[in-house]
């Protein structure tokens, strides 16, 4: 998966359910994706935040981009949105430590945000950057199959939304079982008291739930066999 900044619960469900996770840090930066953007709940309404990145170009890789270091506005928004949340102090400290770390490379900081969440939940998380692995210069499905071969993987998991991208017969020929994760988004009490809003940044989940509750949420999904 592309490395996102504090992505949604489903991303962590995917990460927690595999033996090894590969961050595709050497693919193109998608301007309107979730690389430097996500949503929180602010004043009871979904609010899209965006962290400034210098000279964004879809012609350059994610790992060739850098945050500008302007995190103050985002951190102020978090304080306003979640200061009364039951787990504000530890979670704000977690987010702040990632944001204020000197590393500004987008891929590196985004990976750090994901690793920090797994550390907070005391879950092991084995991962690699795709840029550090052999690359025969191919993309798409063949790149995934090459990565599976590199790790001697017998099963590959992806999000359910990616089913149209892969051919089950090609994976079977390579001895790899293809499975897709169908997320569930458990309802929980959110700051603001309005209707529940699913699919927000993991920050919202952590602010409102004890770590042991989040661990239960991470296991709440279905694994679908490829057709």
SVG drawing of the C-alpha trace seen along z (x, -y; Angstrom):
<svg xmlns="http://www.w3.org/2000/svg" viewBox="-27 -27 44 50">
<polyline fill="none" stroke="black" stroke-width="0.4" points="0.0,0.0 1.0,-3.6 2.2,-5.2 -0.5,-7.5 -0.4,-9.9 -2.5,-8.5 -4.8,-6.6 -8.2,-5.1 -9.1,-2.1 -9.3,0.2 -5.6,-0.4 -4.6,0.8 -6.9,3.8 -5.0,4.7 -1.6,4.2 -2.4,6.1 -3.7,9.2 -0.5,10.0 3.0,11.2 4.7,8.5 3.6,5.2 5.2,3.4 4.9,-0.3 4.9,-1.4 6.9,-4.5 8.3,-4.6 5.1,-5.1 3.7,-8.4 2.3,-10.9 -1.4,-11.3 -2.4,-14.9 -6.0,-14.2 -5.3,-11.0 -4.6,-10.3 -0.9,-10.7 -1.0,-14.0 -4.7,-14.3 -7.5,-12.7 -10.5,-13.6 -11.2,-14.1 -14.4,-15.2 -14.4,-18.9 -17.4,-20.5 -19.4,-17.3 -18.8,-17.5 -16.3,-15.6 -13.4,-17.9 -10.7,-17.3 -7.2,-18.3 -4.3,-18.7 -0.6,-18.9 1.5,-21.1 4.0,-19.4 6.5,-21.3 6.3,-21.1 3.8,-18.3 4.0,-16.6 2.4,-13.4 5.5,-13.0 7.6,-12.3 7.5,-9.4 6.1,-9.7 9.6,-9.3 10.8,-12.3 8.4,-14.7 8.9,-16.5 6.6,-18.1 7.2,-21.8 7.2,-21.3 4.0,-23.4 2.1,-21.2 1.0,-23.9 -2.4,-24.5 -3.2,-20.8 -2.2,-20.3 -4.4,-23.3 -7.3,-21.8 -6.7,-18.5 -6.7,-20.3 -10.0,-22.1 -11.6,-18.9 -10.6,-16.4 -9.5,-18.3 -12.5,-16.7 -12.0,-13.2 -11.4,-10.5 -7.9,-9.6 -6.8,-13.0 -3.6,-13.3 -1.8,-10.1 -3.1,-10.3 -2.3,-13.9 1.2,-13.3 1.6,-10.4 0.5,-12.6 2.5,-15.6 5.7,-13.5 5.3,-12.2 4.5,-15.7 7.4,-17.4 10.0,-14.8 12.8,-16.3 12.3,-13.9 10.3,-15.6 10.4,-13.0 6.7,-12.2 7.2,-8.5 9.3,-8.3 7.0,-10.4 3.9,-8.6 5.4,-5.3 6.4,-6.7 2.8,-7.7 1.6,-4.1 4.4,-2.5 3.6,-4.9 0.0,-3.6 1.1,0.0 3.5,-0.8 0.8,-2.6 -1.4,0.5 1.6,2.7 1.2,4.7 4.2,6.1 4.4,4.7 6.9,6.0 7.3,3.8 9.5,2.8 9.8,-0.1 9.4,1.0 12.2,-1.3 14.6,0.8 13.7,4.0 14.6,5.4 12.6,3.8 12.7,5.0 11.1,1.8 7.5,3.1 4.4,1.8 0.8,2.9 0.1,6.6 3.5,7.8 5.2,5.6 3.0,7.2 3.8,10.7 7.5,9.8 7.2,8.7 5.4,11.9 8.2,13.9 10.8,11.9 9.2,12.7 8.3,16.3 4.7,15.3 2.0,17.9 -0.9,15.4 -1.4,11.7 -4.0,9.5 -5.3,6.3 -8.3,4.0 -11.6,5.1 -11.6,2.0 -8.7,3.4 -10.4,6.5 -10.6,5.2 -6.8,4.7 -5.7,8.3 -6.2,11.6 -6.7,14.6 -5.5,17.0 -2.2,15.2 -1.7,15.3 -2.6,19.0 -0.1,19.7 2.6,18.2 1.4,20.2 -0.1,17.2 -3.5,17.1 -5.3,13.8 -7.6,12.5 -9.4,9.2 -10.2,7.5 -13.8,6.3 -13.8,3.7 -16.4,3.3 -16.5,0.0 -17.8,0.5 -19.9,-2.3 -18.4,-4.1 -19.1,-7.3 -17.5,-10.3 -16.9,-13.8 -19.8,-16.0 -22.5,-13.6 -24.1,-13.6 -24.6,-10.8 -21.7,-8.4 -19.2,-9.1 -17.2,-6.1 -14.0,-6.0 -12.2,-8.9 -8.5,-9.0 -7.3,-6.5 -6.8,-9.6 -10.6,-9.7 -10.7,-6.1 -7.8,-6.4 -9.1,-9.6 -12.4,-8.0 -11.5,-4.4 -9.2,-2.6 -6.4,-0.6 -8.1,2.7 -11.2,1.6 -9.2,0.6 -7.6,4.1 -11.1,5.6 -11.9,3.3 -8.8,4.3 -10.1,7.9 -13.6,6.9 -13.4,7.6 -14.0,10.4 -11.5,11.9 -12.9,12.6 -11.5,15.2 -10.7,13.9 -13.3,14.9"/>
</svg>
